């Protein structure tokens, strides 16, 4: 980080902060507001008993806009809560719904790499999330049963045995309705706003669970036959609902500012995630947690204002701003966890302010080095954190049940195994993350790779662990102890580690340089590229 750049950025941003957090003014050269579309309730209608309560704030009123039967717009205005309910509407004729599924994945990053590979083969695809992330043959390209089956047969003939067609016969579909002034309305699309630009949303029945969202709402259909409630909100206002929930309201100032910069960068880098569903980001840990303004505080607002419009870049390109709760003492490279090209700024870093471990001479790819590293507990940024080190014992039967469920979702032939004979870590990365794990069963040996490991087992909360066979004093294998460290993927910034470094007096710039070596903080402008040239999508504007 060059001091001149930092001082210039700070001066410019101080000026922007005077305009107010919710104004969402953009730096010179970016004429329009940065409006984000966040899916705050993603699959409304999965359960016919679901309800959503929308409520104006005190002294305000809601406006609901939708198309009437004659294609004219109708607007309803009320100062009372509006309850969105789901009813199942019978279809005049059964409808067959088909999707050609090319792969099922735990994370978006793995699905994105798969999509890139399919496109390189000339196959048009889209990334979806009916439950787990999936890659589908693009619906508007492979739009008939004949086209889907021809593609399926050609792929299976080429050895792609896990590709399959998902088929549902629909007798009824969910329909959303609501009542205002004694009259019931039903529509598949409705826009909701208010005079004060604030709306309460409650998915449950307890008033205290309501969340407060700024901006506008839209209820719209998604790719799965249900609905998504989308919040249209300016970027800087969106961050007010992210920072308090991601790093907390008690975090030291510099770590809170680092979180704001990373959250802003992450949002802009990932605005294509839910293209198949007509919005940009979700509101949970599959993206980053966004719960609206109820948790906003003066200190989190100040961190956002202080860093207004700041993003983290590498070669004038937004970084892949990945972060996790804890690293377990060492950050991971991108390819340690997901398939795809490594990022120069996402490489293994010992998560300590001192030289506690020489990674060059003691690679954690070596099993003995790794187990010795996991035995260390002092001197790391996360040493005082509960999940810095953990040990979890699981009996073989429970491990088998979890694996069978995982393999069934992936449409793997090994889902039919009955018993596990043994498990072994076959390969580790330099950061100690498991790259390949073998599971020997009664019908053969299969392998789990990278982030699959966290999906396949309930016990480990990261891929930074080793296996210890247990017999519990009896003949035969009882199960395994999973012995490891960290929570999450471990790539990029550690939220826990950043707080420790801030307590030591590190600035937000120094913290970000530590976790993302070679990067720079810049004020957002039109010269910064949103995604790299190898990404599945490119975005021409920030609208």
C-alpha positions as CSV (number, residue, x, y, z in Angstrom):
1,X,0.0,0.0,0.0
2,X,1.5,3.3,-1.1
3,X,1.0,6.0,1.6
4,X,0.2,8.6,-1.1
5,X,-2.7,6.5,-2.5
6,X,-4.0,5.9,1.0
7,X,-4.0,9.5,2.0
8,X,-5.6,10.6,-1.3
9,X,-8.3,7.9,-0.9
10,X,-9.0,8.9,2.7
11,X,-9.4,12.6,1.7
12,X,-11.8,11.8,-1.1
13,X,-13.9,9.4,1.0
14,X,-14.2,11.8,3.9
15,X,-15.9,14.2,1.5
16,X,-18.3,11.4,0.3
17,X,-19.1,10.5,3.9
18,X,-20.5,14.0,4.5
19,X,-23.2,13.2,2.0
20,X,-24.7,10.6,4.3
21,X,-24.7,6.8,4.3
22,X,-28.0,6.1,2.5
23,X,-27.5,8.6,-0.3
24,X,-25.4,6.1,-2.2
25,X,-23.5,8.8,-4.1
26,X,-20.8,7.4,-6.4
27,X,-17.3,8.6,-7.0
28,X,-16.5,10.8,-9.9
29,X,-16.8,8.9,-13.2
30,X,-19.6,6.7,-11.9
31,X,-22.7,8.7,-12.5
32,X,-25.4,6.3,-11.4
33,X,-26.3,4.8,-8.0
34,X,-24.9,1.3,-7.4
35,X,-28.2,-0.6,-6.8
36,X,-27.9,-4.2,-5.6
37,X,-30.6,-6.9,-5.9
38,X,-30.5,-9.2,-2.9
39,X,-32.6,-12.3,-2.5
40,X,-33.6,-12.0,1.2
41,X,-36.1,-14.8,1.1
42,X,-35.0,-17.2,-1.7
43,X,-37.5,-20.0,-2.1
44,X,-40.8,-18.8,-0.7
45,X,-43.5,-21.3,-1.4
46,X,-41.5,-24.5,-0.8
47,X,-43.7,-25.1,2.1
48,X,-47.5,-24.2,1.6
49,X,-47.7,-23.2,5.2
50,X,-45.1,-20.4,4.8
51,X,-46.1,-16.8,5.4
52,X,-44.3,-13.5,5.0
53,X,-45.5,-10.4,7.0
54,X,-44.6,-7.1,5.4
55,X,-45.1,-4.1,7.7
56,X,-44.6,-0.3,7.3
57,X,-42.7,1.5,10.1
58,X,-44.6,3.8,12.4
59,X,-46.4,6.6,10.6
60,X,-45.6,5.1,7.2
61,X,-47.6,3.1,4.6
62,X,-46.9,0.4,2.0
63,X,-47.5,0.6,-1.7
64,X,-48.0,-2.6,-3.7
65,X,-47.8,-2.4,-7.5
66,X,-48.7,-5.1,-9.9
67,X,-50.3,-5.8,-13.3
68,X,-54.1,-6.2,-13.5
69,X,-55.6,-8.6,-16.0
70,X,-55.9,-6.0,-18.7
71,X,-52.1,-5.3,-18.4
72,X,-52.7,-2.0,-16.6
73,X,-50.8,-1.3,-13.4
74,X,-52.7,-1.3,-10.1
75,X,-51.4,0.3,-6.9
76,X,-52.7,-0.6,-3.5
77,X,-51.8,1.6,-0.5
78,X,-52.2,0.6,3.2
79,X,-50.8,1.6,6.6
80,X,-51.4,-1.9,7.9
81,X,-49.3,-5.1,7.8
82,X,-49.7,-7.2,4.6
83,X,-49.5,-11.0,5.0
84,X,-48.2,-12.9,1.9
85,X,-49.6,-16.4,1.9
86,X,-49.1,-19.5,-0.3
87,X,-51.9,-21.6,-1.7
88,X,-51.5,-24.5,-4.1
89,X,-53.3,-23.7,-7.4
90,X,-54.3,-26.8,-9.3
91,X,-53.3,-26.9,-13.0
92,X,-55.8,-27.6,-15.7
93,X,-53.4,-30.2,-17.2
94,X,-50.3,-31.8,-15.6
95,X,-47.0,-30.1,-16.6
96,X,-43.7,-32.0,-17.0
97,X,-40.8,-29.9,-15.7
98,X,-37.3,-31.1,-16.8
99,X,-33.8,-29.9,-16.0
100,X,-30.6,-31.5,-17.4
101,X,-28.3,-31.4,-14.4
102,X,-24.6,-31.4,-15.3
103,X,-23.3,-31.3,-11.7
104,X,-24.1,-30.7,-8.1
105,X,-21.7,-28.9,-5.8
106,X,-21.3,-27.6,-2.3
107,X,-20.1,-24.1,-3.2
108,X,-20.6,-21.5,-5.9
109,X,-16.9,-21.4,-6.6
110,X,-16.8,-25.1,-7.6
111,X,-20.0,-24.7,-9.6
112,X,-18.5,-21.7,-11.4
113,X,-15.4,-23.6,-12.4
114,X,-17.6,-26.5,-13.7
115,X,-19.7,-24.0,-15.7
116,X,-16.5,-22.6,-17.2
117,X,-15.4,-26.1,-18.3
118,X,-18.7,-26.9,-19.9
119,X,-18.7,-23.6,-21.8
120,X,-15.2,-24.4,-23.1
121,X,-16.7,-27.6,-24.5
122,X,-19.3,-25.5,-26.4
123,X,-22.3,-26.3,-24.0
124,X,-24.4,-23.4,-22.8
125,X,-25.0,-23.7,-19.1
126,X,-26.4,-21.7,-16.1
127,X,-25.6,-21.9,-12.4
128,X,-28.5,-22.5,-10.1
129,X,-29.3,-23.2,-6.4
130,X,-32.5,-25.2,-6.0
131,X,-30.9,-26.4,-2.7
132,X,-27.2,-27.2,-3.4
133,X,-25.5,-25.4,-6.2
134,X,-26.0,-27.0,-9.6
135,X,-25.0,-26.5,-13.1
136,X,-27.8,-26.9,-15.6
137,X,-27.8,-27.1,-19.4
138,X,-29.2,-23.7,-20.2
139,X,-33.0,-23.9,-20.3
140,X,-33.7,-21.5,-23.2
141,X,-31.1,-23.3,-25.4
142,X,-32.0,-26.9,-24.6
143,X,-35.6,-26.1,-24.6
144,X,-37.2,-29.3,-25.7
145,X,-37.2,-32.9,-24.4
146,X,-35.5,-34.0,-27.7
147,X,-32.6,-31.5,-27.3
148,X,-32.1,-32.4,-23.7
149,X,-32.0,-36.2,-24.4
150,X,-29.7,-35.8,-27.3
151,X,-27.3,-33.8,-25.2
152,X,-27.6,-36.3,-22.3
153,X,-26.9,-39.3,-24.5
154,X,-23.9,-37.6,-26.1
155,X,-22.4,-36.7,-22.7
156,X,-23.0,-40.2,-21.2
157,X,-21.4,-41.7,-24.3
158,X,-18.4,-39.5,-23.6
159,X,-18.1,-40.9,-20.1
160,X,-20.0,-38.3,-18.1
161,X,-22.0,-40.8,-16.0
162,X,-23.1,-38.3,-13.3
163,X,-25.1,-36.2,-15.7
164,X,-28.9,-36.7,-15.4
165,X,-32.3,-35.3,-16.2
166,X,-34.3,-34.2,-13.2
167,X,-38.0,-34.6,-13.9
168,X,-41.1,-33.5,-12.0
169,X,-44.8,-33.8,-13.0
170,X,-46.6,-30.8,-11.6
171,X,-50.3,-31.2,-10.7
172,X,-50.4,-27.8,-8.9
173,X,-48.1,-24.8,-8.3
174,X,-47.7,-22.4,-5.4
175,X,-49.6,-19.1,-5.8
176,X,-48.9,-16.1,-3.6
177,X,-51.9,-14.0,-2.4
178,X,-52.6,-11.3,0.2
179,X,-55.6,-9.4,1.6
180,X,-56.1,-5.6,1.7
181,X,-59.3,-4.0,2.8
182,X,-61.1,-7.3,2.8
183,X,-60.2,-8.2,-0.8
184,X,-57.8,-11.0,-1.8
185,X,-55.2,-10.5,-4.6
186,X,-53.0,-13.1,-6.3
187,X,-50.1,-12.3,-8.5
188,X,-46.7,-13.9,-9.5
189,X,-45.0,-10.5,-9.4
190,X,-45.5,-7.5,-7.1
191,X,-43.4,-4.5,-6.2
192,X,-43.5,-3.1,-2.7
193,X,-42.2,0.2,-1.4
194,X,-43.0,2.8,1.2
195,X,-42.8,6.6,1.7
196,X,-39.9,6.3,4.2
197,X,-38.1,3.7,2.1
198,X,-38.2,1.3,5.0
199,X,-40.1,-2.0,5.3
200,X,-40.2,-4.7,8.0
201,X,-40.1,-8.3,6.9
202,X,-41.0,-11.2,9.2
203,X,-40.7,-14.8,8.1
204,X,-41.9,-16.1,11.5
205,X,-44.7,-15.4,13.9
206,X,-42.7,-13.5,16.6
207,X,-42.7,-9.7,16.2
208,X,-39.2,-9.5,17.6
209,X,-37.9,-11.6,14.6
210,X,-38.9,-8.9,12.0
211,X,-36.0,-7.5,10.0
212,X,-35.9,-3.9,8.7
213,X,-34.9,-3.3,5.1
214,X,-34.2,-0.1,3.3
215,X,-35.0,0.4,-0.4
216,X,-37.7,-1.5,-2.3
217,X,-38.9,-5.1,-2.4
218,X,-40.0,-7.3,-5.3
219,X,-41.7,-10.7,-5.0
220,X,-40.8,-12.6,-8.2
221,X,-40.7,-16.1,-9.6
222,X,-37.5,-18.0,-9.6
223,X,-36.1,-21.0,-11.5
224,X,-37.5,-23.6,-9.2
225,X,-41.3,-23.0,-9.4
226,X,-41.3,-20.9,-6.2
227,X,-40.7,-17.2,-5.3
228,X,-37.9,-14.9,-4.2
229,X,-38.4,-11.8,-2.2
230,X,-35.8,-9.4,-3.6
231,X,-34.5,-6.3,-1.8
232,X,-33.3,-3.5,-4.1
233,X,-30.9,-1.5,-2.0
234,X,-27.9,0.9,-2.6
235,X,-24.5,-0.6,-2.0
236,X,-23.5,1.5,1.0
237,X,-26.9,0.9,2.7
238,X,-26.6,-2.8,2.0
239,X,-23.3,-2.8,3.9
240,X,-25.1,-1.5,7.0
241,X,-26.9,-4.8,7.1
242,X,-23.7,-6.9,6.5
243,X,-20.9,-5.6,8.6
244,X,-22.7,-5.9,12.0
245,X,-23.6,-9.5,11.3
246,X,-20.4,-10.6,9.7
247,X,-17.8,-9.3,12.1
248,X,-20.0,-8.1,15.0
249,X,-20.5,-4.7,16.6
250,X,-17.8,-5.1,19.2
251,X,-14.9,-5.7,16.8
252,X,-11.9,-3.3,17.0
253,X,-12.2,-0.3,14.6
254,X,-9.5,-1.3,12.1
255,X,-10.9,-4.9,11.7
256,X,-14.4,-3.5,11.2
257,X,-13.1,-1.2,8.5
258,X,-11.3,-4.0,6.8
259,X,-14.5,-6.0,6.9
260,X,-16.4,-3.1,5.3
261,X,-13.9,-2.9,2.4
262,X,-13.9,-6.6,1.8
263,X,-17.7,-6.9,2.0
264,X,-18.0,-4.1,-0.5
265,X,-15.5,-5.8,-2.8
266,X,-17.1,-9.2,-2.4
267,X,-20.6,-7.8,-3.3
268,X,-19.4,-6.1,-6.5
269,X,-17.3,-9.1,-7.6
270,X,-20.2,-11.5,-7.2
271,X,-23.2,-9.7,-8.7
272,X,-23.7,-12.5,-11.3
273,X,-24.3,-15.3,-8.8
274,X,-28.0,-15.6,-9.2
275,X,-28.5,-14.5,-12.8
276,X,-30.6,-17.6,-13.4
277,X,-33.1,-16.3,-10.8
278,X,-33.1,-12.6,-11.8
279,X,-31.2,-11.1,-8.8
280,X,-27.6,-10.8,-7.8
281,X,-26.7,-12.0,-4.3
282,X,-28.3,-14.0,-1.5
283,X,-28.5,-12.9,2.1
284,X,-26.8,-15.9,3.9
285,X,-23.4,-17.5,4.2
286,X,-23.6,-18.8,0.5
287,X,-22.8,-15.1,-0.2
288,X,-22.4,-12.9,2.9
289,X,-24.9,-12.4,5.7
290,X,-27.3,-9.5,5.1
291,X,-30.0,-9.1,7.7
292,X,-31.1,-5.5,7.1
293,X,-30.8,-2.4,9.3
294,X,-32.0,-3.7,12.6
295,X,-28.4,-4.5,13.7
296,X,-26.8,-1.4,12.4
297,X,-24.9,0.7,15.1
298,X,-23.1,3.9,15.2
299,X,-19.7,2.2,15.2
300,X,-20.5,-0.1,12.2
301,X,-22.0,2.8,10.3
302,X,-18.8,4.8,11.0
303,X,-16.6,2.0,9.7
304,X,-18.6,1.9,6.5
305,X,-18.6,5.7,6.2
306,X,-14.8,6.0,6.8
307,X,-14.1,3.4,4.0
308,X,-16.9,4.7,1.7
309,X,-16.4,3.4,-1.9
310,X,-13.1,1.7,-1.0
311,X,-12.5,-1.7,-2.6
312,X,-9.6,-4.1,-2.7
313,X,-7.9,-4.5,-6.0
314,X,-5.1,-6.5,-7.7
315,X,-3.8,-5.0,-11.0
316,X,-6.8,-2.7,-11.1
317,X,-9.2,-5.6,-10.8
318,X,-11.5,-6.3,-7.9
319,X,-10.0,-9.2,-5.9
320,X,-11.9,-12.4,-5.2
321,X,-12.6,-11.1,-1.7
322,X,-13.1,-14.4,0.1
323,X,-13.0,-14.5,3.9
324,X,-14.0,-16.9,6.7
325,X,-14.5,-17.0,10.5
326,X,-11.2,-18.7,11.3
327,X,-8.3,-20.2,9.4
328,X,-7.0,-22.6,12.0
329,X,-3.6,-20.9,11.9
330,X,-2.9,-20.8,8.2
331,X,-4.9,-19.4,5.3
332,X,-5.5,-21.5,2.2
333,X,-4.8,-21.0,-1.4
334,X,-7.9,-20.8,-3.7
335,X,-7.0,-24.2,-5.3
336,X,-6.6,-25.8,-1.9
337,X,-10.4,-25.6,-1.5
338,X,-11.9,-25.2,-5.0
339,X,-11.1,-26.1,-8.6
340,X,-10.0,-23.3,-10.8
341,X,-7.1,-21.0,-11.3
342,X,-5.2,-19.8,-8.3
343,X,-5.3,-16.1,-7.4
344,X,-1.9,-14.6,-6.8
345,X,-3.1,-12.8,-3.7
346,X,-4.8,-15.9,-2.1
347,X,-1.9,-18.0,-1.0
348,X,-1.0,-19.8,2.3
349,X,-0.1,-17.3,5.1
350,X,0.7,-18.3,8.6
351,X,-2.0,-16.6,10.6
352,X,0.3,-15.1,13.3
353,X,2.0,-11.7,13.9
354,X,5.3,-13.6,14.5
355,X,7.3,-16.2,12.7
356,X,5.8,-19.1,14.5
357,X,6.2,-21.7,11.6
358,X,8.5,-21.8,8.6
359,X,6.2,-22.9,5.8
360,X,9.0,-23.0,3.2
361,X,11.0,-25.6,5.1
362,X,8.0,-27.4,6.8
363,X,5.3,-27.8,4.3
364,X,2.0,-28.9,5.8
365,X,1.5,-31.3,2.8
366,X,3.6,-33.6,4.9
367,X,1.4,-35.6,7.3
368,X,3.9,-35.5,10.2
369,X,4.4,-31.8,9.8
370,X,0.7,-31.2,9.7
371,X,-0.1,-33.2,12.8
372,X,2.6,-31.3,14.7
373,X,1.2,-28.0,13.4
374,X,-2.3,-28.9,14.6
375,X,-0.9,-29.6,18.1
376,X,0.4,-26.0,18.4
377,X,-2.1,-23.7,20.2
378,X,-0.2,-20.6,21.2
379,X,1.1,-17.6,19.3
380,X,-1.5,-17.5,16.6
381,X,-4.0,-14.7,15.9
382,X,-6.9,-17.1,16.7
383,X,-5.3,-18.9,19.7
384,X,-8.0,-17.7,22.1
385,X,-10.9,-18.7,19.8
386,X,-13.0,-21.8,20.7
387,X,-12.8,-23.3,17.2
388,X,-9.1,-22.6,16.6
389,X,-8.5,-26.3,17.5
390,X,-11.2,-29.0,17.8
391,X,-11.6,-32.8,18.1
392,X,-14.8,-34.6,17.2
393,X,-15.4,-38.4,17.5
394,X,-18.0,-40.1,15.3
395,X,-18.9,-43.7,15.1
396,X,-18.6,-45.5,11.8
397,X,-22.4,-46.0,11.3
398,X,-23.0,-42.2,11.5
399,X,-20.2,-41.5,9.2
400,X,-21.7,-44.0,6.7
401,X,-25.1,-42.4,6.9
402,X,-23.8,-38.9,6.1
403,X,-21.7,-40.2,3.2
404,X,-24.6,-42.1,1.7
405,X,-26.8,-39.0,1.8
406,X,-24.0,-36.9,0.2
407,X,-23.3,-39.4,-2.5
408,X,-27.0,-39.8,-3.3
409,X,-27.3,-36.0,-3.9
410,X,-24.4,-36.3,-6.3
411,X,-26.0,-39.2,-8.1
412,X,-22.9,-41.3,-7.4
413,X,-23.0,-45.1,-7.8
414,X,-21.1,-45.4,-4.5
415,X,-24.3,-44.2,-2.7
416,X,-25.3,-47.9,-2.5
417,X,-22.4,-48.9,-0.2
418,X,-23.3,-50.6,3.1
419,X,-20.2,-50.5,5.2
420,X,-17.0,-48.5,5.5
421,X,-13.8,-50.5,5.8
422,X,-11.4,-47.6,6.3
423,X,-10.6,-44.0,5.4
424,X,-7.3,-42.3,4.7
425,X,-6.0,-38.8,3.7
426,X,-4.2,-39.4,0.4
427,X,-3.1,-35.9,-0.4
428,X,-2.8,-32.5,1.3
429,X,-2.0,-29.0,0.1
430,X,0.9,-26.9,1.2
431,X,-1.5,-25.2,3.7
432,X,-2.5,-28.6,5.1
433,X,-6.0,-28.7,3.5
434,X,-7.2,-32.1,2.4
435,X,-7.0,-32.4,-1.4
436,X,-7.9,-36.0,-1.6
437,X,-9.4,-38.5,0.9
438,X,-10.0,-42.2,0.2
439,X,-13.0,-44.1,1.6
440,X,-12.8,-47.9,1.3
441,X,-16.2,-49.6,1.3
442,X,-17.8,-53.0,0.6
443,X,-18.3,-52.1,-3.0
444,X,-15.0,-50.4,-3.7
445,X,-13.0,-47.3,-2.9
446,X,-14.1,-43.8,-3.8
447,X,-12.4,-40.4,-3.3
448,X,-13.5,-37.1,-1.9
449,X,-11.8,-34.0,-3.2
450,X,-11.3,-30.6,-1.6
451,X,-14.5,-28.9,-0.4
452,X,-16.5,-32.1,-0.9
453,X,-15.0,-33.2,2.4
454,X,-16.9,-30.7,4.4
455,X,-20.1,-31.7,2.7
456,X,-19.6,-35.4,3.1
457,X,-19.0,-35.5,6.9
458,X,-20.9,-33.8,9.7
459,X,-18.0,-33.6,12.2
460,X,-15.3,-31.5,10.6
461,X,-16.0,-27.8,10.1
462,X,-13.0,-27.2,7.9
463,X,-10.8,-29.4,5.7
464,X,-7.8,-28.7,8.0
465,X,-7.9,-31.9,10.0
466,X,-6.5,-35.4,10.3
467,X,-8.2,-38.8,11.0
468,X,-7.5,-40.9,14.0
469,X,-9.0,-44.4,13.9
470,X,-10.8,-45.4,17.2
471,X,-11.7,-48.9,18.5
472,X,-13.0,-47.8,22.0
473,X,-11.2,-50.8,23.6
474,X,-13.1,-53.3,21.4
475,X,-12.0,-55.4,18.4
476,X,-12.5,-53.8,15.1
477,X,-13.0,-50.1,14.0
478,X,-15.5,-48.1,16.1
479,X,-15.1,-44.9,14.2
480,X,-12.8,-41.9,13.8
481,X,-11.7,-38.8,15.6
482,X,-11.6,-35.8,13.4
483,X,-8.8,-33.6,14.8
484,X,-8.3,-30.2,13.2
485,X,-8.6,-26.4,13.3
486,X,-10.6,-23.5,12.0
487,X,-14.1,-22.9,10.8
488,X,-14.9,-22.5,7.1
489,X,-12.8,-22.6,4.0
490,X,-9.9,-20.6,5.4
491,X,-9.3,-18.6,2.2
492,X,-8.4,-14.9,2.6
493,X,-9.1,-12.9,5.6
494,X,-9.8,-14.4,9.0
495,X,-12.4,-12.4,10.8
496,X,-11.1,-13.6,14.2
497,X,-7.5,-13.0,13.2
498,X,-8.2,-9.6,11.9
499,X,-9.7,-8.6,15.2
500,X,-6.5,-9.7,17.0
501,X,-4.3,-7.8,14.6
502,X,-6.4,-4.7,15.1
503,X,-6.0,-5.0,18.9
504,X,-2.2,-5.0,18.2
505,X,-2.6,-1.6,16.5
506,X,-2.6,-2.7,12.9
507,X,-4.5,-0.5,10.4
508,X,-7.2,-1.7,8.0
509,X,-4.7,-1.4,5.1
510,X,-2.0,-3.4,7.0
511,X,-4.5,-6.1,7.9
512,X,-5.7,-6.5,4.3
513,X,-2.2,-6.5,2.9
514,X,-1.4,-9.4,5.4
515,X,-4.3,-11.6,4.3
516,X,-4.2,-10.5,0.6
517,X,-0.5,-9.9,-0.3
518,X,0.2,-7.6,-3.2
519,X,-3.3,-5.9,-3.2
520,X,-4.2,-2.3,-3.0
521,X,-7.1,-0.3,-1.6
522,X,-8.6,2.0,-4.2
523,X,-11.6,4.3,-4.5
524,X,-14.2,2.7,-6.8
525,X,-14.0,4.1,-10.3
526,X,-14.8,3.1,-13.9
527,X,-11.2,1.9,-14.6
528,X,-11.5,-1.0,-12.1
529,X,-12.5,-4.3,-13.7
530,X,-15.2,-6.2,-11.8
531,X,-14.1,-9.7,-12.8
532,X,-11.0,-11.2,-14.4
533,X,-10.9,-12.1,-18.1
534,X,-11.2,-15.8,-17.3
535,X,-14.4,-15.5,-15.4
536,X,-17.6,-17.1,-16.5
537,X,-19.3,-13.7,-16.7
538,X,-18.2,-10.1,-17.3
539,X,-20.1,-7.1,-16.3
540,X,-19.9,-3.9,-18.3
541,X,-21.5,-1.5,-15.7
542,X,-22.3,-1.3,-12.0
543,X,-25.9,-0.5,-12.4
